Amino acid sequence: MNLLLTLSMSNPSPVSDHLIPLLDAALPQTQCGLCGHPAGCLPYATAMIQAQEPANKCVPGGQPVADQLAKLLDRPTLPVEPSDWPIAADGRPQRVRAVIREDECIGCTKCIAACPVDAIIGSGKLMHSVITDWCTGCELCLPPCPVDCIDLVDWPVLPTPEQQLAEQQDLRQRYQARNQREARRTPQLTARRQPILSPQALPQTPQPSAPLSATLTTQANDPQLMVQQATLRSQIGKLQRQLRVRADLSKQAELEQLQTQLRQLGIQS
């Protein structure tokens, strides 16, 4: 009996596989990876069938989605994995949206690369913005931001079931389109980065030392230096906002220290 059960779990029937699209359709399509599948909702739907993963791991879906998944799988319902956000009236965690503090953005494009549904627009060294209606609140843009200029704000609008379904279909299509685009770009980028000649085949000629003006220009365009400056400006801005609300001697001293560091980097605060 145990052998037959093991074989049935490792080789799901075609009937079970037909459930995968239904499970995927029930998931909110935030593509957040909180279920343990960084590649998105469809891999989790597949794992519930092919790896017998529990149906309660979709954090943004909340208990309603966990119950719906359990019903599709004909399994007992389980308490959903907890969320850090309070539960809204529809039983799901409070919806949030990302907002970029544009005056602090350095245009590094790291958040654009992290967004799974193309909800952030902008280009290198230019200010970025979030298309609020497209944002899923997945929080994936927060960790890569080097200057911590992205906030999450409450989004109190609760969609109707019809609106929720339409939103999920739109998110799924944009996520798939992004994956297809990235799959096309990867071979091109790899080929573009291949050297025409190996370093050993290149002639080794001594390079003259750069003039001082060129050195200063290089330092001014140094990405690491730009990030340091932007980080200091972001921290200074936060402290200034806090001090406008309430005076604090320790924060005032910290502000002056950061301003000194920024001046030492050649930028006036």
Backbone hydrogen bonds, N-H to C=O, Kabsch-Sander energy under -0.5 kcal/mol:
donor,donor_aa,acceptor,acceptor_aa,energy
5,L,1,M,-2.3
6,T,2,N,-2.2
7,L,3,L,-2.3
8,S,4,L,-2.2
9,M,5,L,-1.8
10,S,6,T,-2.2
11,N,7,L,-1.6
17,D,13,S,-2.1
18,H,14,P,-1.4
19,L,16,S,-1.9
20,I,17,D,-1.3
22,L,18,H,-0.5
23,L,19,L,-2.7
24,D,20,I,-2.7
25,A,21,P,-2.2
26,A,22,L,-1.2
27,L,23,L,-1.1
36,G,33,G,-1.9
40,G,37,H,-2.2
44,Y,40,G,-1.0
45,A,41,C,-2.5
46,T,42,L,-2.5
47,A,43,P,-2.3
48,M,44,Y,-1.9
49,I,45,A,-0.8
49,I,46,T,-0.8
50,Q,46,T,-3.2
51,A,47,A,-1.9
53,E,47,A,-1.8
59,V,57,K,-1.2
62,G,58,C,-0.9
62,G,59,V,-0.9
63,Q,91,G,-0.9
65,V,61,G,-1.2
66,A,62,G,-1.9
67,D,63,Q,-2.7
68,Q,64,P,-2.0
69,L,65,V,-2.7
70,A,66,A,-2.1
71,K,67,D,-2.1
72,L,68,Q,-2.1
73,L,69,L,-2.1
74,D,70,A,-0.7
74,D,71,K,-0.6
75,R,70,A,-2.7
81,E,56,N,-2.4
88,A,92,R,-3.6
91,G,88,A,-1.7
94,Q,86,P,-3.3
97,R,153,V,-2.2
99,V,151,D,-2.8
101,R,149,C,-3.3
102,E,100,I,-1.4
104,E,101,R,-1.9
105,C,101,R,-0.7
113,A,109,T,-1.9
114,A,110,K,-1.3
115,C,111,C,-1.5
118,D,115,C,-0.8
121,I,129,S,-2.7
125,K,107,G,-3.3
126,L,123,S,-2.1
129,S,121,I,-2.2
131,I,119,A,-3.6
132,T,130,V,-1.2
134,W,131,I,-1.7
135,C,131,I,-1.2
135,C,132,T,-0.5
142,L,139,E,-1.1
145,C,141,C,-0.6
145,C,142,L,-1.0
148,D,145,C,-0.7
151,D,99,V,-3.1
153,V,97,R,-2.7
155,W,95,R,-2.9
164,Q,160,T,-2.9
165,L,161,P,-2.1
166,A,162,E,-2.2
167,E,163,Q,-2.5
168,Q,164,Q,-2.3
169,Q,165,L,-2.2
170,D,166,A,-2.1
171,L,167,E,-2.7
172,R,168,Q,-2.4
173,Q,169,Q,-2.0
174,R,170,D,-2.3
175,Y,171,L,-2.4
176,Q,172,R,-2.4
177,A,173,Q,-2.4
178,R,174,R,-2.2
179,N,175,Y,-2.2
180,Q,176,Q,-2.3
181,R,177,A,-2.2
182,E,178,R,-2.8
183,A,179,N,-2.2
184,R,180,Q,-1.6
185,R,181,R,-2.0
186,T,182,E,-2.2
188,Q,184,R,-0.8
189,L,185,R,-2.8
190,T,186,T,-2.5
191,A,187,P,-2.5
192,R,188,Q,-2.2
193,R,189,L,-1.6
194,Q,190,T,-0.6
194,Q,191,A,-0.8
201,A,198,S,-1.2
202,L,198,S,-0.7
202,L,199,P,-0.7
205,T,203,P,-1.0
215,T,211,P,-1.9
216,L,212,L,-2.3
217,T,213,S,-2.1
218,T,214,A,-2.5
219,Q,215,T,-2.2
220,A,216,L,-2.2
221,N,217,T,-1.4
222,D,219,Q,-1.2
226,M,222,D,-2.4
227,V,223,P,-2.3
228,Q,224,Q,-2.3
229,Q,225,L,-2.6
230,A,226,M,-2.6
231,T,227,V,-2.7
232,L,228,Q,-2.3
233,R,229,Q,-2.5
234,S,230,A,-2.4
235,Q,231,T,-2.5
236,I,232,L,-2.7
237,G,233,R,-2.5
238,K,234,S,-2.1
239,L,235,Q,-2.2
240,Q,236,I,-2.6
241,R,237,G,-2.1
242,Q,238,K,-2.3
243,L,239,L,-2.7
244,R,240,Q,-1.5
245,V,241,R,-0.9
245,V,242,Q,-0.5
246,R,242,Q,-2.4
252,Q,248,D,-2.4
253,A,249,L,-2.3
254,E,250,S,-2.0
255,L,251,K,-2.5
256,E,252,Q,-2.2
257,Q,253,A,-1.9
258,L,254,E,-2.3
259,Q,255,L,-2.4
260,T,256,E,-2.0
261,Q,257,Q,-2.1
262,L,258,L,-2.3
263,R,259,Q,-2.2
264,Q,260,T,-2.1
265,L,261,Q,-1.0
266,G,263,R,-1.8
267,I,262,L,-2.0
